[in-house]
Structure formats: structure tokens, C-alpha cells
Amino acid sequence: MGTVESENRRPGLRRDGTLQGLILACVGASIGSGWLFGPLFTAKMAGPFAIGSWIIGMFAILLLAVVFAELAPLIPKAGAVVHLANVGNGPIVGNMWTWILFLSYATIAPIEVTALLTYANNYFPHFLQPHSALLSAQGYIYALIALAFFVGLNFLSVRWIFRINNGATWWKIGIPALTGILFIVFGWHSGNFHSIPKNTAGNIQEMFVAVATGGVIFSLLGFRHAIDLAGESKNPKRDLPLATIVSVLIAGGIYILVQVAFIGAVPTADLAHGGWEHLHFSGINGPFAALASTIGITWLALLLYADAFVSPAGTALIYTATSARVTLATAESGAFPKVLGKINGQGVPWTSLLLLYIVGAIFFLPFPSWQKMVGYIASMTVLSYVIGPVVLLQLRKAMPQLERPFTLPGAKIIAPISFVVGTWIVYWSGLHTLNFIFGTLFVLLGLYALWGWVRKDPISEMGWQHMWWIIPYFLAIWGTSWISPKSLGGMGLISFYEGMALIAVVSLVIFYWGVHSAVSDQEIRVYMRTLNKRGVGAP
């Protein structure tokens, strides 16, 4: 086994990432535009029950995080989750999950840039169209410049990315924490927590829906950066499990604090007409800064406007870095052209960065609001991560003697539960979001099948026989959403909770179907050996 120093001398990615760097990368990615807008949208949907949304979201993400805490160190390569999707399920399932991952990653940096310009529009009213949340022509140009800046910084080595992000993340942790404390001390209205409409059952339902569509899951997905940067970690066996779990706890704690503070700080008069659902106040495009001014903490409002640059910028920077590594992994897996796997002398996947810039430029065109897009992205990302519990049990069966730096206790129970909870989140996103996600996936699947037919690839080599659980899984989620309440965009044939029960039962059946649809144990062992030249994949 070579040393870290010898590995650094080889061509390719450099192992410069420390445990602190990984944790701060995860936390820094979590605290971006989500903290600036998430508490507002979640409160408008669920009122005081929004606090429950963050608790549920943190619990759900922890379930996924502990699964990947075992899996990630087994493949300490850049974009490890892409390789994990290919381990036990064949090329077509792996490619499908790769497409999902790419779509969920490539759009994060543009969203953060859009959030940055939205906040800035409060004092430079040129970035957005009048009375709209869409970018103006001038805003589009500034968005392209900002994205070019973040992509350009990523041409530095990962060591410098970690250093820049570490400094920004301490700021991003401190400002929300300070804001939460000051709002509680100087702007507290305890009566706001009793401002609940008569339809309490509806608020509880919205508490769950807000997890998927209010920015909760979107804000807590930062844990995945430890996995994506696994190929550049100095000590992945120790650091990846710690970074994934610790980062979720830190980010979740901060978000719960700021949500409590936000609910308590809203002036009672602003709730008198229309309640939480129709909450509106002056400067709502910059909600925390506006509330700070209302409370009378002017200096904090100025600080928050500065943070409206630092927080999204830091998240855009680290997401650009990890998105490039995920794109690199897609090229290595064969889902994307090999040209996207080129690495320059600084150990940077530069062709992947160029592709991300092009995708980002397209994404800046008039798309739906921040809230709707984070709903799409959060649900698509969670969908991509529910493959983890399936792979966990597949690997446990195929390679029981494999050295595991972290072994998840009770995996046979936690894995199916995390699969069900992840599927619930996708279901909560509503029928319109699922139409977008599954429509996109079936188009890509059709194109993949057509390409295989043109190349005359043998069906057995494409792996179609290992993916028959996927189509029923997608159809079960979509079908349940179609007959669910009208509040989710459905036909109203069943209640929200009946839908959750149906999803739970079907998900459990399909989960075990997926586990047993794996390629042979021998193929899994060969794939792991091929991936990891250092012997991690040895049985």
C-alpha cells in the first residue's frame, strides 16, 4: 500500500483534504441560500410547525448519512456515490443514478448565484425583472460573471479550495448563530408560536411537505461533500464517517436555531392579516436583514446583507468543486464521455468545470422560483441517494469479510427504514415535481436504450435484467402521488397519510426486490477490486 505522499506524486487528484476541511466543506455547503430563504418559506407553509420540519429533515438526512458513512470509505475516490451506484446494479442502473446525480449537482451553484443577486437586488435594483423573482438581462450578465468567478477559483488545487472554504465557513456558522441569538433576545414574540390556523391537521401535513419543498432537505444535503471529495481526503477511512455525521448535526442545529428565531421575530402585526400562509413584510426578498431592521438592530442588517454574498458564494464555490468531481466520476463510469475525465497539472478536472459552466449558463434562463427549484433539486438528490441502502446490503452479502472502517450497527433495520424515509421525501414533493423528475429520467432512459440499439450492445452487458425493480419503484411513487390529495397536485382519491402508508409498504417490497436484483457476488468483488487499486475492495 502506497503512502499518502507517494499518491500525491502520481498524476491525478491530490489527497490534501483533512477532517476539519471535510467537515467545514459539508457545513459550508449546507449554510448557503438555504439559511437566507428556507426559514421564511418553511414558516409560510407550516407556521410554528416549521420547527418540526427541520427536525424531521435532520433525522431523515442522518439516516442517509450513516448509511454512506459505512459505504464512502470503501471507495475513497472522487464522486464516490457515482461508483457506488454501479457496484451491484449493473451499467444501466448505475448510469441512471449518475444522470440523477449530475442534474442535482450541476444546478446548485446557479441557484446560489441567483440567491446572491436576489438579496443584492434590495440595494441594487437592477438584477431582477420588475415585480418578479426572475433575473433581468443585466442580472443574467452578472450571474454569468459570478459563476465564471467560482468556476475560475476551482482551477486552483483542492488544498486552496479547502482553505478558502474553511475561512468562509467559520463566518457562515457565526452569522446565523449570532442572528438567532439576537432575534431571540431583542425581537421575541412568544404569541407567534400560538398563531396556528384552525386547520391544525393541514399545518401538520404542510410540516412534512415543507421538508421536501420549503428548502429543508436542500439545506441539509451538504453531508454529501465528504463523499464526493473522498478521493482527496488524507485519511478517508477515519474522516469520511465522522465528517458525514458531524456535519449534519452542526448544520441541523443551526437551522433549528434560526427557524425558532425567525418565527419569534416576525412582528405580530404582520401575522394579523392572512397569518403565516400570506406573510409579507417590507424587504421580504431579504427576510432576515428586513427583520433585523424592524427590530432595530441596524448594524446586524448590514452584516446580513454582507452575509448574503458570503453564504451563497461559499456554497457555490464548494458545490462547483464537488460537482466537477461527480462529473469526473461519471466519465470514469462510462455514463459521460471520457473527455470529461481530464485532469490538469493542479489535479483539477478542468473539462468537467467547463461543462458545469455551460449548464449553469443555461440554468440562469427564466426558470421557476428559488423555492420550486430547490424542491426539484432536493427531491432528485434524495432519489439519487436512496440507492445507498440497497448497495449497503448488497455489499454486506457479497463481501462479508471486507474491512469496513465504520460498520453501521443494525444495518438490516436502518437500511430499509432510510429507503422508506427517502422515498417519503420524494413523495412529499408533490405530483408536479415528480412529473418533471420522472419525465426527464424516462426520456434519458429512452435515449440510452436507443443508443444501445444503435451500437448493437448485448442486453446482458447493458444490465437491463438488473433494473426491473426501478420502473415499478418510480411508477409506485408517481401513481401514489397521482391519487393523493389535491394539495400535492393529485386527484384527491386518498388522504395524505394513506399515501404515506402505501408508499411505506410498496417501498419495503421494492427495497428487498432491489437488494436481490444485484449482479453476482463475484461481479461485485471484481468491480470493487477494479475501483480501488489499494486493496480496499479485497474480500
Number of C-alpha atoms within 10 A of each C-alpha: 8 8 8 14 11 9 14 16 10 10 12 18 25 22 21 18 24 19 19 14 23 28 27 29 33 32 34 34 33 33 26 30 30 28 24 24 22 28 28 26 21 30 25 21 26 27 27 25 22 31 22 18 28 30 17 18 26 24 17 23 26 24 20 28 27 24 27 30 28 21 27 32 27 25 23 26 25 26 30 25 29 31 25 24 26 24 24 31 28 24 22 22 24 26 25 22 28 29 22 23 25 20 18 21 21 26 25 24 29 26 23 27 25 28 26 25 25 24 27 20 19 17 9 11 14 17 24 22 15 11 6 9 19 21 24 17 14 12 21 20 14 17 23 18 14 20 25 18 13 23 22 16 17 22 19 15 19 23 17 14 20 22 15 15 25 21 13 20 27 13 17 26 18 12 17 22 17 12 22 23 16 18 24 19 12 13 22 19 16 13 10 19 13 9 15 15 15 8 8 12 10 14 19 19 17 26 25 25 27 30 30 29 30 34 30 30 30 28 27 29 26 27 32 29 30 36 32 27 28 29 24 26 28 20 18 28 20 15 23 32 26 19 28 29 22 18 29 25 17 17 24 24 15 19 27 20 18 25 24 21 24 23 28 22 25 25 17 15 9 15 17 12 12 11 18 25 16 13 19 18 16 11 14 16 20 22 21 30 27 22 24 24 15 17 18 13 17 15 11 19 22 15 14 24 19 14 23 26 19 19 30 30 27 30 32 27 27 25 28 28 29 23 29 31 30 29 31 28 26 27 19 19 21 13 20 17 13 15 12 21 21 15 17 14 13 16 20 24 25 23 18 25 26 16 15 24 22 14 15 22 19 14 16 20 13 12 13 11 14 21 17 16 19 26 27 22 26 27 30 26 23 27 22 22 25 23 24 23 26 27 24 21 20 24 21 13 13 19 18 12 10 15 15 15 18 20 14 18 10 8 18 13 9 17 23 22 20 26 26 24 24 24 22 25 25 29 26 25 26 27 26 15 24 22 14 12 20 16 12 14 17 14 11 16 17 11 12 17 17 12 12 15 12 9 9 9 12 11 12 11 12 17 17 16 16 20 19 14 19 16 10 15 19 17 12 18 23 22 16 22 30 23 19 25 21 17 15 21 16 19 15 15 14 17 13 23 12 14 22 20 13 14 22 18 12 15 24 15 13 20 24 14 15 22 21 18 19 22 19 14 15 11 15 22 20 14 16 25 17 13 20 15 12 12 14 17 20 16 14
